[in-house]
Amino acid sequence: MLTYLIRESRHLLVIAALVSIVSGVCSVLLIMQINRALTVESIEAGKNLAIQFAVVAVAAMLTRMMSSMLFERLSQKVHANLRRFISSRVMSVDYRKLEQIGGPKVHSALSEHSTRVAEFFLSLPIILVNAVIVIGCMVYMAWLSWQIFLAAVVVIGLGSLGYHFAHMKAVRHLGAASREQDRLFSHFRSLVDGAKELRLNAAKRNKFTQDVLGSSIEKVRYERTFGMSLFSASVAWGNFLIYAFIGLVLFALVGDIPDRARVMTGFALVFVYMVVPLEGLLLALPRANLAKVSGERINEVTQQLDDIESEPSTRLATQLNRLDIRGVAHSYYHEGADDIFTLGPIDLVFTPGQITYLVGGNGSGKTTLAKLLVGLYSPERGSIVLNDAVVEDTNRDQYRQLFSTIFSDFYLFDQLLDTASAELDAKGNALLAKLHLQHKVQVKNGAFTTLALSQGQRKRLALVVAYLEDRPFLVFDEWAADQDPLFKDVFYRDLLPELKAKNKTVVVITHDHHYFQLADRLIRMENGQVVAVEIPAENLSVSMPVRIDEKALVASDV
C-alpha cells in the first residue's frame, strides 16, 4: 500500500519534502543571526545583519507557506488514491472472499484508517521542518562548545530512551483500539439496520446499548486515551530535561571560559528556541504511529482482498441458448448446524423462455445455488457450461453479465447506472405505473427521484431495474415475500409470463405454493440436494406433477 501511495505521489512528495527542509534550514539560520545580533559590537555590522535577517525571515515564511500548501495537496491526493486503491480491490475480489472479510472491515479501511494515513502526510511538513530545526540547533551547539554539546547529547538521549519505552507501550494500545474500531463499525451498522428490533424489545435495546455498543465505544476510548497519554507524558518528560539542561548550562557547566557570555547566551537561546520544534516533533510522531497502525490494518484488509479475479482470456457468447450445471458442488460453514454444509453435486439445464421455481425449506441451499448459478460463487467441483463453452475464472465476469438478480438482501442504487435517455426514462415510468408506484417515485435522467419507500416498494423498484437491464437470465430470491396479495398476483400471473414471452430464462426462489402450478418446472431442494424436478400438472394437462431426471438429461447431451 505504501509503495503504491509513494509511486502515485512521488514527485509531489519530493518537492514538498525539499521545500520543508529549506524552511527548517532558514529557521536555524534565524536563531544563529539572533544570537549574533545579541553580541554584535558595531552599528554597521548590525545593519548588515538586519538585512540578512530580513531576507532569511522572508524565505522562512515563504517556504513554510509553500510546504504547508504542498503537503495539504499531497494529503488530499493520498486520501483519494488510497480510497481508489481499496475500492478497486473490493470491486475486483472474488465475491465469496468479500463476504468472508465482511463489510465493517472494508468500511473502516475506507473511512477512518485511510483518513489517519492521509493525516500523517499532512503532518509531514511539521515533522520535517522541526527535525531540521532540532538537528541544526544541535550542530550550532557543537560549534559553540563541543564539551557542552556532549552533555546535551546525553540529556536528549535520556529523553529519547524514555520516549522509546513510552512509544512501544503506546503503539500496543493504539493497535488494540484500531482492532476494536473494526468491530465498532459493525455495531454502528447494527444500530441502524436493527432499529426496529431494538425499539420493540427494551431489554435487548439496553443490553445492546450498554454491553455491546457501549463497551466497544469505551474500549476504543480507553485504549486511544491511554496510548496518547503516554505520548503526552513522554513529551512533558522531554521538556523537563531541556529546561533542566538549560539550568545546568547557566549555573554549572559553563565555567570561566573565553566568550562565556556568548556561549551561555547561545546555549540558552538555542535550547529555548528548540523547545517548541522539539515538542511539535514529539507531538507529530504519535500521528505517525496512528497512521502506521492504520496502514497495517489497511494492508491486512487489502492482502485479504488479494484474491483478484483473472482477466478474461476467452470471450463468451452474449446470447443464452442453453445453460448446463454439471456436477456442481460447494461447501461452507453453516452456523445453524455448526457444521460444514455441502451443496450438491447438482445437475440442471436451463433454456430460454423457461420459468423455474426453486423451492425448499430454509437452509436447504436455494440461495447458495442461485449465487453459483449467476457466477457470484465459483464451484468447488463440477462445471457450468454456457452454449458448450465452460465458464472459468478467466471468463466468469463476462458470464455474470447475462444475469439480472434481486436477492433477498438486495441493494438499490438511486441511479440506474446506464446511459440516461428519454427512452429509458419512459420505459421506467411505464413500469412504475404498472407496479402502482407512479405517484411516489419517477425516473428522471436515469435516476429515481426518491428511495424513501417501504421494503416492498423498494423491491418493486428493483424489479424495474431488472426489467430495464434487459438481460437474458433473471433470478428472483423471495421477491414476493414483502408484497401484498395484489402485487403477488401481478408478479406471478402477469410479469413472469411477460418475461417468458420475451424468451427470458427466469428462476424464482419462492415459498408461495399457491402459484406453483404456473411454473414450467419446480426444482425441490433439501439439505443441499436437488430431490426432485417436477413439471406442474397445469403445464402438462394432467392431474399430477411429473418428475423428470435432470441429471440424465444433462448426461445424455454431454
DRENTI-923233 format. One record per residue (C-alpha): x, y, z. Coordinates in steps of 0.25 Angstrom, whole numbers, padded with zeros to 4 digits, always signed. Each point is the difference from the previous one (the first is absolute). Last residue first. Layout:
BEGIN
XYZ
...
END
This chain:
BEGIN
-0091-0138-0091
-0015+0001-0005
-0004-0013+0006
+0008+0003+0013
-0008+0013+0002
-0014-0007-0003
+0004-0011+0010
+0003+0010+0011
-0013+0007-0003
-0008-0013+0003
-0014+0005-0001
-0011+0000+0010
-0015+0002-0005
-0010+0007+0009
-0014-0006+0000
-0013+0003-0007
+0005+0001-0015
-0001+0012-0009
+0015+0000-0001
+0002+0015+0004
-0011-0001+0010
+0006-0012+0007
+0013+0006+0004
+0012-0006-0006
+0009-0004+0011
+0015-0001+0003
+0002-0007+0013
+0010-0002+0012
+0010+0010-0004
+0010+0000+0011
+0005+0010+0010
-0008-0005+0012
-0013-0001-0008
-0003+0006-0014
-0012+0000-0009
+0001+0005-0014
-0013+0003-0006
-0003+0001-0015
-0007+0009-0010
-0006+0008+0012
-0014+0004+0001
-0004-0012+0008
+0009+0004+0012
-0009+0013+0002
-0007-0004+0012
+0013-0006+0006
+0006+0014+0002
+0013-0004+0007
+0009+0005-0011
+0013+0001-0007
-0003+0004-0014
+0009-0003-0012
-0003+0006-0013
+0005-0002-0014
-0005+0011-0010
-0006-0003-0013
-0008+0013+0000
-0013-0008+0002
+0006-0006+0012
+0003+0014+0006
-0014+0004-0003
-0005-0013+0007
+0009+0004+0012
-0007+0014+0001
-0014-0004-0002
-0004-0012+0009
+0011-0002+0010
+0004+0015+0002
-0014+0006-0002
-0006-0010+0010
+0011+0003+0010
-0003+0014-0002
-0015-0001+0004
+0003-0010+0011
+0010+0010+0008
+0014+0000-0003
+0012-0003+0009
+0002-0015-0003
-0002+0003-0015
+0014+0001-0003
+0004-0012+0007
+0013-0001-0008
-0003+0004-0014
+0010-0004-0011
+0000+0005-0014
+0007-0005-0013
+0000+0006-0014
+0004+0014+0006
-0010+0012-0003
+0007+0010+0010
-0014+0007+0000
-0007-0012+0005
+0010-0002+0011
-0001+0015+0004
-0015+0000+0001
+0001-0013+0008
+0009+0008+0010
-0011+0011+0000
-0010-0011+0004
+0010-0004+0011
+0000+0014+0005
-0015+0000+0001
+0000-0013+0008
+0011+0006+0010
-0008+0013+0002
+0005+0012-0008
+0009+0012+0002
+0008-0004-0013
-0003+0013-0007
+0000+0007-0014
+0006-0013-0006
+0011+0002-0010
+0002-0001-0015
-0003+0015-0003
-0013-0001+0008
-0007-0013+0004
-0012+0003+0009
-0004-0003+0014
-0012+0000+0009
-0012+0003-0009
+0006-0010-0011
+0002-0011+0010
-0012-0009-0004
+0008-0011-0006
-0005+0002-0014
+0002+0015+0002
+0015-0002+0004
+0001-0009-0013
-0004+0012-0008
+0009+0009+0007
+0012-0009-0003
-0003-0001-0014
-0002+0015-0002
+0013+0003+0008
+0008-0010-0009
-0006+0007-0012
+0004+0014+0005
+0014-0005+0001
+0010-0002+0012
+0011-0010-0004
-0001-0011+0011
+0003+0002+0015
-0015-0001+0003
+0003+0010+0011
-0005+0000+0014
+0006-0014+0002
-0008-0011+0007
+0007-0011+0007
-0005-0014+0001
-0001-0008+0013
-0011-0009-0005
+0007-0001-0014
-0005+0007-0012
+0008-0004-0012
+0003+0004-0014
+0009-0010-0007
+0008-0002-0013
+0011+0010+0004
+0004-0011+0010
+0006-0008-0011
+0009+0011-0004
+0005+0001+0015
+0002-0016+0000
+0009+0001-0013
+0014-0002+0006
-0005-0008+0012
-0007-0010-0008
-0013-0002-0007
+0001-0012-0010
-0005+0003-0014
-0011-0009-0006
-0011+0011+0000
+0004+0004+0014
+0006-0012+0008
+0001+0001+0016
+0009-0010+0006
+0002-0011+0010
+0008+0002+0013
+0003+0012+0009
-0010+0008-0008
+0003+0015+0000
-0009+0009+0007
-0006+0013-0006
-0002-0007-0013
-0015+0001-0002
-0002-0014+0002
+0009-0001+0012
-0007+0011+0007
-0013-0007-0003
+0005-0013+0005
+0004+0008+0013
-0014+0006+0001
-0007-0014-0001
+0009-0007+0009
-0010-0007+0009
+0002+0010+0011
-0015+0004+0001
-0009-0011-0007
-0001-0003-0015
-0004+0007-0013
+0007+0004-0012
-0011+0004-0010
+0005+0000-0015
-0006+0008-0011
+0005-0004-0014
+0001+0009-0012
+0014-0002-0003
+0006-0014+0006
+0006-0004+0013
+0006-0014+0003
+0003-0006+0014
+0010-0009+0006
+0003+0002+0015
+0011-0006+0008
-0004+0006+0009
+0000+0010+0011
+0009-0004+0012
-0002+0007+0014
+0012-0001+0009
-0005-0001+0015
-0006+0009+0011
-0014-0004-0005
-0005+0014+0001
+0013+0007-0003
+0002-0008-0013
+0015+0001-0005
+0001-0001-0015
+0001-0011-0011
-0003+0001-0015
-0003-0011-0010
-0003+0001-0015
-0002-0014-0007
-0004+0007-0014
-0008+0012+0000
-0003+0003-0014
-0005+0013-0007
-0006+0000-0013
-0003+0010-0011
+0004+0012+0007
+0006+0012-0008
+0012+0008+0003
+0010-0011-0003
+0012-0002+0008
+0013+0006-0004
+0014-0006+0004
+0011+0005+0008
-0008+0008+0010
+0009+0007+0011
+0000-0009+0013
-0008+0004+0012
+0008+0005+0012
+0002-0008+0012
+0009+0011+0006
-0011+0006+0008
+0005-0007+0013
+0013+0008-0003
-0008+0012-0001
-0006-0002+0013
+0013-0002+0007
+0007+0011-0007
-0011+0009+0004
+0001-0004+0015
+0015+0002-0001
-0002+0014-0006
-0009+0003+0011
+0011-0004+0010
+0010+0008-0007
-0009+0012-0001
-0002+0000+0015
+0015-0001+0001
+0002+0012-0009
-0011+0007+0008
+0008-0003+0012
+0013+0006-0006
-0007+0013-0002
+0000+0003+0015
+0015-0003+0001
+0003+0009-0012
-0008+0011+0006
+0006-0001+0013
+0014+0000-0006
-0004+0012-0009
-0005+0008+0012
+0012-0004+0010
+0011+0003-0011
-0001+0015+0002
+0002-0001+0015
+0011-0009-0002
+0006+0009-0011
-0001+0012+0009
+0006-0006+0012
+0011-0006-0008
+0003+0013-0007
-0001+0009+0012
+0009-0009+0008
+0010-0001-0012
+0000+0015-0002
+0001+0003+0014
+0012-0009+0002
+0008+0005-0012
+0012-0006+0006
-0002-0010+0011
-0002+0002+0015
-0010-0011+0002
-0012-0004-0008
-0006-0014+0006
-0006+0005+0013
-0009+0011+0001
-0004+0004-0014
+0003-0013-0007
-0006-0008+0011
-0013+0008+0000
-0001-0001-0015
+0001-0015+0002
-0011-0001+0010
-0008+0008-0010
+0002-0010-0011
-0002-0012+0009
-0013+0006+0005
-0005+0001-0015
+0004-0014-0003
-0008-0005+0012
-0012+0008-0004
+0001-0006-0014
+0001-0014+0006
-0013+0003+0008
-0007+0004-0012
+0004-0012-0008
-0005-0009+0012
-0013+0008+0000
-0002-0003-0015
+0000-0015+0003
-0008+0001+0012
-0011+0008-0007
+0000-0009-0012
-0001-0013+0008
-0011+0007+0009
-0008+0006-0011
+0000-0012-0009
-0004-0009+0012
-0011+0010+0004
-0006-0001-0014
+0000-0015+0000
-0006-0001+0014
-0011+0010-0003
-0003-0007-0013
-0001-0014+0006
-0002+0000+0015
-0008+0014+0001
-0007+0003-0012
-0002-0015-0005
-0005-0004+0014
-0009+0012+0001
-0006-0003-0013
-0002-0015+0002
-0007+0003+0013
-0008+0011-0006
-0005-0009-0012
-0008+0007-0010
+0009+0011-0002
+0012-0009-0002
-0007-0008-0010
-0004+0012-0009
+0014+0006+0001
+0007-0012-0004
+0006+0005-0013
+0004+0013+0006
+0006-0004+0013
+0005-0013-0006
+0008+0008-0010
+0007+0008+0012
+0003-0013+0006
+0007-0005-0012
+0008+0013+0000
+0004-0003+0015
+0006-0013-0004
+0009+0007-0009
+0003+0010+0010
+0004-0011+0010
+0012-0003-0009
+0004+0014+0000
-0001+0002+0015
+0009-0012+0002
+0010+0005-0010
+0000+0014+0008
+0002-0008+0013
+0012-0007-0006
+0005+0012-0006
+0000+0007+0013
+0009-0010+0007
+0011+0001-0010
-0001+0015-0001
+0001+0001+0015
+0013-0008+0000
+0005+0008-0012
-0003+0013+0007
+0007-0003+0012
+0012-0004-0008
-0001+0013-0008
+0000+0008+0012
+0012-0007+0005
+0007+0002-0013
-0004+0015+0000
+0007+0002+0013
+0012-0008-0004
+0001+0008-0013
-0001+0013+0007
+0012-0004+0009
+0008-0003-0013
-0004+0014-0005
+0005+0006+0013
+0014-0006-0003
-0001+0003-0015
-0002+0015+0003
-0006+0010-0010
+0001-0008-0013
-0006-0012+0007
-0012+0009+0004
-0001+0004-0014
-0001-0014-0005
-0010-0004+0011
-0009+0012-0004
+0001-0005-0015
-0005-0013+0004
-0011+0005+0008
-0004+0010-0011
+0001-0011-0011
-0009-0009+0009
-0010+0011+0002
-0001+0003-0015
-0001-0015-0004
-0010-0004+0011
-0009+0013-0002
+0001-0002-0015
-0004-0015+0001
-0013+0003+0009
-0009+0000-0013
+0006-0013-0004
-0003-0006+0013
-0014+0006-0001
-0002-0008-0013
+0004-0013+0007
-0010+0003+0011
-0011+0003-0010
+0002-0013-0007
-0002-0007+0013
-0012+0007+0004
-0008-0001-0013
+0003-0010-0011
+0007-0009+0010
-0011+0000+0010
-0010-0002-0011
+0008-0012-0005
+0001-0006+0014
-0015+0002+0003
-0004-0006-0014
+0004-0014+0003
+0013-0008-0004
-0007-0013-0002
-0011+0007-0009
+0012+0007-0008
+0006-0014-0002
-0013-0006-0006
-0001+0012-0009
+0014-0002-0006
+0008+0013+0000
-0001+0010-0011
-0009+0011+0005
+0006-0001+0015
+0014+0001-0006
-0004+0012-0008
-0007+0006+0012
+0013-0001+0008
+0009+0006-0010
-0010+0011-0003
-0002+0003+0015
+0015+0001+0001
+0002+0009-0013
-0011+0010+0006
+0007+0001+0014
+0014+0000-0007
-0005+0012-0009
-0006+0007+0012
+0013-0001+0008
+0009+0004-0011
-0009+0013-0003
+0002+0003+0015
+0014-0004-0001
+0002+0010-0011
-0007+0011+0007
+0007-0002+0013
+0014+0000-0007
-0003+0012-0008
-0004+0008+0013
+0012-0005+0007
+0009+0004-0012
-0006+0014-0001
+0001+0003+0015
+0015-0006+0001
+0004+0008-0012
-0006+0013+0005
+0007-0003+0013
+0013-0003-0007
+0000+0013-0008
-0004+0008+0012
+0011-0006+0009
+0011+0003-0011
-0005+0014-0001
+0001+0002+0015
+0014-0007+0001
+0005+0011-0010
-0006+0011+0009
+0006-0007+0013
+0014+0000-0007
-0001+0015-0002
-0005+0002+0014
+0012-0007+0006
+0002-0010+0011
-0010-0011-0003
-0003-0009+0012
-0015-0001+0000
+0000+0001-0015
+0009-0012-0001
-0010-0009+0008
-0012+0005-0009
+0008-0003-0012
+0002-0014+0005
-0015-0001+0003
-0003+0004-0014
+0009-0009-0007
-0007-0012+0008
-0013+0005-0006
+0005+0001-0014
+0005-0014+0001
-0014-0005+0004
-0006+0007-0012
+0010-0006-0009
-0003-0014+0005
-0015+0003-0002
+0002+0004-0014
+0008-0012-0003
-0011-0009+0006
-0011+0007-0008
+0008-0002-0013
+0003-0015+0003
-0015-0003+0004
-0005+0007-0012
+0008-0008-0009
-0002-0014+0008
-0015+0001+0000
-0005-0012-0007
+0013-0008+0003
-0001+0004+0014
-0014-0004+0002
+0002-0014-0007
+0013-0003+0008
-0008+0004+0013
-0011-0010-0004
END
